[in-house]
Amino acid sequence: TLRKPISQSSMADWASKNLNMHTQGIFRRRISISNMLSWNGGSIKKPMLITSNRTIKKEACEMFKLVQSYMGDRQTRMDRNHVALVTVTKCWSMQGLRDELYIQLIRQTTDNVCYRSLAWGWELMAISLAFFSPSPKFQSYLEGYIYRHLDSDEKIAQHIKELVDLKNKKITKSRKKRKQNTEDEGLPISTYAKYCYRKLHKVAITGGKKGLRKPTVEEIMHARNAILTPSLFGSSLEEIMLRQQDMYPGNKLPWVQTQLSQQVLALGGEQTEGIFRIPGDIDEVNALKLQVDQWRIPNGLSDPNIPASLLKLWYRELEEPVIPQQFYKECISNYENPDAAVAVVQLLPELNRLVLCYLIHFLQIFAQPSNVGRTKMDVNNLAMVMAPNCLRCQSDDPRVIFENTRKEMSFLRMLIVHLDTSFIKGLV
C-alpha cells in the first residue's frame, strides 16, 4: 500500500537529492530546481535523474524528444500512437528509464501554457501507468505530484492565464502559436489526475504488464481509452454492472464473470489436470484480457488454463474483493463453523452475494469426485488457489498474514462443501 502523499517540502527535498542538475550558458551556470521542473521547449543533454548507467544517459535524452513529440511540442513524422508505443516499450524493457520518464512528464506538465500539450502529457502518464510502476524510491514523489492535481482545474486555468500574460510582451512567433492553443481542449486535468492516482495505487501492487511480448499499438489505444471507459478489470462490481447496462440490461451477474467461467467449462477445464493451479501462457492471457475488455470472446481458444487464469485475475483485481473488507474478520472468525460461514454469505450486499454464490457453484463443479480424479484439484486445493482472490488481509505483519491465509482457505472450503448454490443455475 502507498503512504499518504508526501508534503511539498519533502518533494523539494527529494528533488534536491536526486535531480541531475543541468547547466546553461557559456559559464555553465546550474539551473535552479524550479526551472529543472518547469516546461522546456528545447532538448536536454543529460538525464534529469542522477544515474551512472551509460545506456540510460543516452536513452533519456532521446526519450525527452519522444515526450515532446507526443505532447505536440516537437514535430515528428510518427503518429501519436506510435510515439507512445516507442516510449512505453523503451521503459517497459529498461527498468532504469521508468522514473526518468515520469520525472520528464512532471517537468513538461508544470508551467505549461498550452492546455492541449498539458493534457497530452497527462495522457501519456496515464498510458504509462498501465504498463509499469515507478520505483519504490520515486513512488511517493509521483503520488504527491498527482495528488496536488486532483482538484486543480481552476488553479491550472488561472496559472496558465498568468503565465501567458507575463510572456505577452516578449512573445515570439512560435510562442504566438502556442498562445493560440491555451483554450481548454479535451478533458479537465483533474480527470487525468484522478485516473492516474487510482492507477498508481493498482500498478504499485500488480507491477504492470507481465510476459515476454512487447507492448502493442492495440494495448496503447486500450490504455488511453481506459481513462474515460474503465476496464472490466480493476473496477468495482457496481461500476462493471453499470457499464454492461446498455449491452446486457437483464443480466444479474457481471458478463465477464459468466463468460470466462463458461469458457473454462467449454474447453474441458473440469477434466484438465492442475486447472487454476497451472497458469496459462501470460502473453495469451494478456491478449484475451484485451479482447474481453472489448466485450469479445475469441473462437480460437484451446487451452482452458488461459480463461481460468484470466478469471482468477478478474477476481483478484476487483477494486473491492467479492467478500467486502467489512466482513473479513467475521469470515476468519468462522473458518471452522459451516453454519456461521454460510450465514456470513447471507449478510453480503445482494450483488456481492450473487457473484460469490456463482463462484462457489462454479467451484463445486470441479470439487465433484469424478472431476477431482482428473484435475488432481480437490476441495482443499481449490480453496487454496481461490481464497486469495476473494478475501484480502489488510495486515502488514507476516505472522498475521500467514495465520490468516490458513483461515481464509478454510473459510472458502466451508462454502464449497456446505453452501447451497442450486438457485444460481441458469442465472446470468
C-alpha positions in Angstrom: 0.0 0.0 0.0 1.1 3.6 -0.7 1.9 6.0 2.1 -0.1 9.3 2.3 1.1 11.8 -0.2 4.3 13.5 0.9 4.4 17.2 1.6 5.6 19.8 -0.9 8.7 20.5 1.2 9.5 16.7 1.3 9.1 16.6 -2.5 11.5 19.6 -2.9 14.0 17.8 -0.6 13.7 14.6 -2.7 14.3 16.7 -5.9 17.4 18.4 -4.4 19.0 15.0 -3.6 18.0 13.1 -6.8 17.9 15.6 -9.7 20.8 15.6 -12.0 21.2 19.4 -12.1 21.6 20.8 -15.6 23.7 23.9 -16.6 23.3 26.6 -19.2 25.2 29.4 -20.9 28.9 29.6 -21.6 29.7 29.8 -17.9 27.7 26.6 -17.3 25.6 28.0 -14.5 23.4 25.5 -12.7 19.7 25.7 -13.5 17.5 26.1 -10.4 15.3 23.2 -9.3 12.2 25.2 -10.2 13.5 25.6 -13.8 14.5 22.0 -13.9 11.0 21.1 -13.1 9.3 23.5 -15.5 8.2 23.0 -19.1 11.1 23.1 -21.5 10.8 23.7 -25.3 14.3 22.7 -26.1 16.2 19.4 -25.8 18.2 18.1 -22.8 21.8 16.9 -22.9 21.7 14.6 -19.9 19.1 12.8 -17.8 17.0 14.5 -15.3 17.8 12.0 -12.6 21.2 11.0 -11.4 22.4 7.7 -13.0 25.7 6.1 -13.7 24.3 3.8 -16.5 25.6 5.0 -19.9 22.7 3.4 -21.8 20.2 5.2 -19.6 22.1 8.5 -20.0 21.8 8.2 -23.8 18.2 6.9 -23.9 16.9 9.6 -21.5 17.8 12.4 -23.9 16.1 10.6 -26.8 13.1 9.9 -24.7 12.7 13.6 -23.8 12.2 14.2 -27.5 9.6 11.5 -27.7 7.7 13.1 -24.7 7.8 16.4 -26.6 6.6 14.7 -29.8 3.7 13.1 -28.0 2.7 16.4 -26.4 2.8 18.2 -29.7 5.8 20.4 -28.7 8.1 18.8 -31.3 7.4 17.9 -34.9 7.6 14.3 -35.8 6.5 12.0 -38.7 5.2 9.4 -36.4 1.6 9.4 -35.2 1.0 9.8 -31.5 0.1 6.1 -31.0 3.5 5.1 -32.4 5.3 7.7 -30.3 3.6 6.4 -27.2 4.4 2.8 -28.2 8.1 3.6 -28.7 8.3 5.5 -25.4 6.4 2.8 -23.4 8.4 -0.1 -24.9 11.7 1.6 -24.0 10.7 1.9 -20.4 8.9 -1.5 -20.2 12.2 -3.1 -21.5 14.6 -0.9 -19.4 13.6 -0.6 -15.8 16.1 2.2 -15.2 14.2 4.5 -17.6 10.9 4.4 -15.9 11.5 7.0 -13.2 13.2 9.2 -15.8 10.0 9.2 -18.0 7.8 10.1 -15.0 10.1 13.0 -13.9 10.2 14.2 -17.5 6.4 14.2 -17.7 6.2 16.0 -14.3 8.5 18.6 -15.8 6.6 19.0 -19.1 3.2 19.3 -17.3 4.5 22.0 -15.0 4.1 25.7 -16.0 3.0 24.5 -19.5 1.0 27.4 -21.1 -0.5 25.2 -23.8 -3.6 23.3 -22.5 -3.6 20.7 -25.2 0.1 19.9 -24.7 -0.6 19.8 -20.9 -3.5 17.3 -21.4 -1.4 15.1 -23.7 1.4 15.0 -21.1 -1.1 13.7 -18.5 -2.5 11.3 -21.0 1.0 9.8 -21.6 1.4 9.5 -17.9 -1.9 7.6 -17.7 -0.9 5.3 -20.5 2.5 4.6 -19.0 0.9 3.6 -15.6 -0.9 0.9 -17.4 2.4 -0.8 -18.3 4.8 -0.2 -15.4 5.1 1.4 -12.0 7.8 3.9 -10.8 10.4 2.5 -8.5 9.6 2.4 -4.7 12.1 5.2 -4.3 10.2 7.5 -6.7 6.7 6.3 -5.9 5.9 8.8 -3.2 7.2 11.8 -5.2 5.0 10.9 -8.2 2.0 10.3 -5.9 2.5 13.6 -4.3 2.6 15.4 -7.7 -0.6 13.6 -8.9 -2.4 14.3 -5.6 -1.8 18.0 -6.0 -3.8 18.0 -9.3 -6.9 16.0 -8.2 -8.9 19.2 -7.8 -6.8 21.7 -9.7 -8.7 22.8 -12.8 -9.4 26.3 -11.8 -5.9 26.9 -10.4 -4.4 25.5 -13.7 -6.5 27.7 -15.9 -5.6 30.8 -13.7 -1.9 29.8 -13.7 -1.8 29.4 -17.5 -3.5 32.8 -17.9 -0.9 34.4 -15.6 2.0 32.8 -17.4 0.6 33.9 -20.8 0.1 37.5 -19.6 3.6 37.5 -18.2 5.1 36.5 -21.5 2.9 38.6 -23.8 5.3 41.5 -24.1 8.3 39.3 -25.1 6.3 36.9 -27.3 7.8 35.4 -30.4 6.1 33.9 -33.4 6.5 30.4 -32.1 5.1 31.5 -28.7 2.2 33.1 -30.5 1.4 29.7 -32.0 1.5 28.2 -28.5 -0.6 31.0 -27.1 -3.4 30.3 -29.6 -3.7 26.8 -28.1 -4.3 27.9 -24.5 -8.1 27.5 -24.7 -9.4 24.4 -22.9 -9.2 21.4 -25.2 -10.1 17.9 -24.2 -10.6 16.6 -20.7 -10.1 18.5 -17.4 -6.7 17.8 -15.9 -8.3 16.6 -12.7 -9.9 13.7 -14.8 -6.4 12.6 -15.8 -5.1 13.1 -12.3 -7.8 11.1 -10.6 -7.3 8.2 -13.1 -3.5 8.3 -12.6 -4.0 8.3 -8.8 -6.1 5.2 -8.9 -3.8 3.6 -11.5 -0.7 4.3 -9.5 -2.2 2.5 -6.4 -3.0 -0.5 -8.5 0.2 -0.8 -10.6 2.2 -0.4 -7.4 0.7 -3.7 -6.3 0.3 -5.6 -9.5 3.6 -4.5 -11.1 2.2 -3.6 -14.6 2.3 -5.6 -17.8 3.9 -9.1 -17.5 5.0 -11.5 -20.1 7.6 -11.6 -22.9 5.7 -9.9 -25.7 6.4 -6.2 -26.0 3.6 -3.7 -25.8 1.4 -3.3 -28.9 -0.5 -0.4 -30.5 -3.7 -2.1 -29.5 -2.7 -2.1 -25.9 -1.6 1.6 -26.1 -5.1 2.5 -27.5 -6.8 0.4 -24.9 -4.8 2.2 -22.1 -5.8 5.6 -23.5 -9.5 4.6 -23.8 -9.5 3.3 -20.2 -9.1 6.9 -18.9 -12.7 7.6 -19.8 -14.0 4.0 -20.1 -12.9 2.0 -17.1 -11.6 -1.5 -17.7 -13.7 -4.6 -16.7 -10.5 -5.4 -14.6 -9.7 -3.4 -11.5 -13.1 -1.7 -11.3 -15.8 -2.2 -8.6 -18.6 -4.7 -9.2 -21.1 -1.7 -9.2 -19.1 0.0 -12.0 -18.9 -3.2 -14.0 -22.7 -3.7 -13.8 -23.3 -0.1 -14.7 -21.1 -0.4 -17.8 -22.9 -3.5 -19.0 -26.4 -2.0 -18.5 -26.7 -0.9 -22.2 -25.5 -4.2 -23.7 -26.9 -6.7 -21.2 -29.6 -4.9 -19.3 -31.2 -8.1 -18.0 -28.1 -9.6 -16.5 -27.9 -10.1 -12.8 -24.2 -11.1 -12.9 -21.1 -9.5 -14.5 -20.8 -10.6 -18.1 -17.0 -11.1 -17.7 -17.5 -13.5 -14.8 -20.1 -15.7 -16.5 -18.4 -15.7 -19.9 -14.9 -16.6 -18.6 -16.4 -19.3 -16.4 -18.3 -20.8 -19.3 -15.2 -20.7 -21.4 -13.3 -22.8 -18.8 -16.0 -25.4 -18.9 -16.5 -25.3 -22.7 -12.8 -26.1 -23.1 -12.9 -29.0 -20.7 -11.4 -27.3 -17.7 -13.2 -29.7 -15.3 -11.2 -32.5 -16.8 -7.8 -30.7 -17.1 -5.1 -31.6 -14.6 -3.9 -28.7 -12.4 -6.7 -26.3 -13.5 -6.5 -23.0 -11.6 -3.1 -24.1 -10.3 -1.1 -24.2 -13.5 -1.1 -20.7 -15.1 -2.0 -20.1 -18.7 0.7 -18.5 -21.0 0.9 -14.9 -19.7 1.0 -13.4 -23.2 -2.1 -15.4 -24.3 -3.8 -14.2 -21.1 -2.9 -10.6 -21.8 -4.3 -11.0 -25.4 -7.5 -12.5 -24.1 -7.8 -9.7 -21.5 -7.6 -7.1 -24.2 -10.5 -8.8 -26.1 -12.7 -9.3 -23.1 -12.3 -5.6 -22.3 -13.9 -5.0 -25.7 -16.8 -7.4 -24.9 -15.4 -10.1 -27.2 -14.6 -13.8 -26.6 -12.5 -15.2 -29.4 -13.3 -18.5 -31.0 -9.8 -19.9 -31.3 -9.2 -20.7 -27.6 -8.0 -24.2 -26.9 -6.3 -24.1 -23.5 -8.7 -23.8 -20.6 -5.8 -22.6 -18.4 -6.0 -19.2 -20.3 -9.6 -18.2 -19.4 -9.0 -19.8 -16.0 -6.0 -17.6 -15.3 -7.9 -14.5 -16.5 -10.9 -15.4 -14.4 -8.6 -15.5 -11.3 -7.1 -12.2 -12.3 -10.5 -10.6 -12.6 -11.5 -11.7 -9.1 -8.1 -10.7 -7.7 -8.1 -7.2 -9.3 -11.6 -6.2 -8.3 -11.4 -2.8 -6.6 -13.0 -4.3 -3.5 -12.9 -8.1 -3.1 -16.0 -10.2 -3.7 -16.3 -10.5 0.1 -16.1 -6.8 1.1 -13.5 -5.8 3.7 -16.1 -5.1 6.5 -16.9 -8.9 6.5 -13.3 -10.1 6.6 -13.0 -10.5 10.4 -16.3 -12.4 10.5 -15.0 -14.8 7.8 -11.8 -15.7 9.5 -13.6 -16.0 12.9 -15.9 -18.6 11.5 -13.5 -20.6 9.4 -14.4 -23.9 11.2 -18.1 -23.3 11.6 -20.2 -24.3 8.5 -23.4 -22.7 9.6 -21.7 -19.4 10.6 -19.7 -19.4 7.4 -22.9 -19.8 5.3 -24.6 -17.1 7.5 -21.9 -14.6 6.5 -22.8 -15.0 2.8 -26.4 -14.1 3.5 -25.2 -10.8 5.1 -23.4 -9.7 2.0 -24.8 -6.9 -0.3 -27.0 -8.5 -3.0 -24.6 -8.1 -5.9 -21.6 -9.5 -3.9 -23.8 -12.4 -2.6 -24.8 -13.4 -6.2 -21.2 -13.1 -7.5 -19.8 -15.1 -4.7 -22.5 -17.8 -5.0 -21.9 -18.1 -8.7 -18.2 -18.6 -8.0 -18.9 -21.2 -5.3 -21.3 -23.0 -7.6 -18.6 -23.0 -10.3 -16.0 -24.4 -7.9 -18.5 -27.1 -6.7 -18.5 -28.5 -10.3 -14.7 -29.0 -10.0 -15.0 -30.4 -6.5 -17.1 -33.4 -7.7 -15.1 -36.7 -7.2 -15.4 -37.6 -10.9 -13.6 -34.4 -11.8 -11.1 -34.4 -9.0 -9.8 -37.7 -10.3 -8.7 -36.0 -13.5 -7.8 -32.5 -12.3 -6.0 -33.5 -9.1 -7.6 -30.4 -7.6 -9.7 -31.4 -4.6 -11.7 -29.0 -2.4 -8.6 -28.1 -0.4 -6.6 -27.2 -3.5 -9.5 -25.2 -5.0 -9.9 -23.3 -1.7 -6.1 -22.7 -1.6 -5.9 -21.1 -5.1 -9.1 -19.2 -4.9 -9.2 -17.8 -1.3 -6.6 -15.0 -2.0 -8.9 -13.8 -4.8 -11.9 -13.5 -2.6 -10.5 -12.2 0.7 -7.8 -9.6 1.3 -5.9 -9.4 4.6 -5.1 -5.8 5.4 -2.3 -6.5 7.9 1.4 -5.9 7.1 2.5 -8.3 9.8 3.9 -11.5 8.1 2.8 -13.7 11.0 -0.8 -12.4 10.8 -0.8 -12.8 7.0 0.5 -16.4 7.4 -2.1 -17.3 10.1 -5.0 -15.7 8.2 -4.1 -17.4 4.9 -4.9 -20.7 6.6 -8.2 -19.4 7.9 -9.2 -17.8 4.6 -8.6 -21.2 2.8 -10.6 -23.0 5.5 -13.5 -20.5 5.2 -13.7 -20.9 1.4 -13.5 -24.7 1.8 -16.6 -24.5 4.2 -18.5 -22.6 1.5 -17.6 -25.1 -1.3 -18.7 -28.0 0.8 -21.7 -26.6 2.6 -23.2 -23.6 0.7 -26.4 -24.4 -1.2 -26.0 -22.7 -4.6 -28.7 -24.6 -6.5 -30.6 -21.3 -7.1 -27.8 -19.9 -9.2 -28.2 -22.4 -12.1 -29.2 -20.7 -15.2 -28.6 -17.2 -13.8 -26.6 -14.8 -15.9 
